[in-house]
Amino acid sequence: MIAETVSLGILSLPYALASIGFVPGVIFIISFGLMATYTGYVTYQVKMKHADITSFAHVLGLMFGKPGGRIGEVLQNLLLVFIMGAHINVFSVMMNTLTSHGLCTVVFMIIGAVVSFVVSMPRKFEANSKISIACKCLTVPFPQHQQHR
């Protein structure tokens, strides 16, 4: 999910740096990068300690029991819906900027929604692995760990 947030935020980076200035912008970028790195490290530690965890909803279930898990599922689904909405919005702005075509923004949003729907259709890990074959060279595998019994 961190990658989703960064991929959306990177498009507004030039405007943000122009607004607040170069030096404060670099300070913010480094600070947020360090926080993201620490968050990733903590997430990695939790995953190594509890190998059966597959989502943030499972973490909330582990922390707060079944009600926490249910709340986590709702929150995670809401996050995914809003991330997809942001992607569709960015797609429409990008198409308006690149094409200067007479189509309205709503049509570009519909096209973006259809593309996003088709790309996110595979629900099995096997299908996801085939789609993500282009990114295989960039992934870093988790080290093998022993399950504690």
Long-range contacts (C-beta under 8 A, 24 or more apart in sequence): 1-56, 1-79, 1-83, 2-36, 2-39, 2-40, 4-83, 5-83, 6-36, 8-83, 8-86, 8-87, 8-90, 11-90, 44-142, 47-142, 48-142, 48-145, 51-145, 51-147, 84-116, 84-120, 87-112, 87-116, 88-112, 88-113, 88-116, 91-115, 91-116
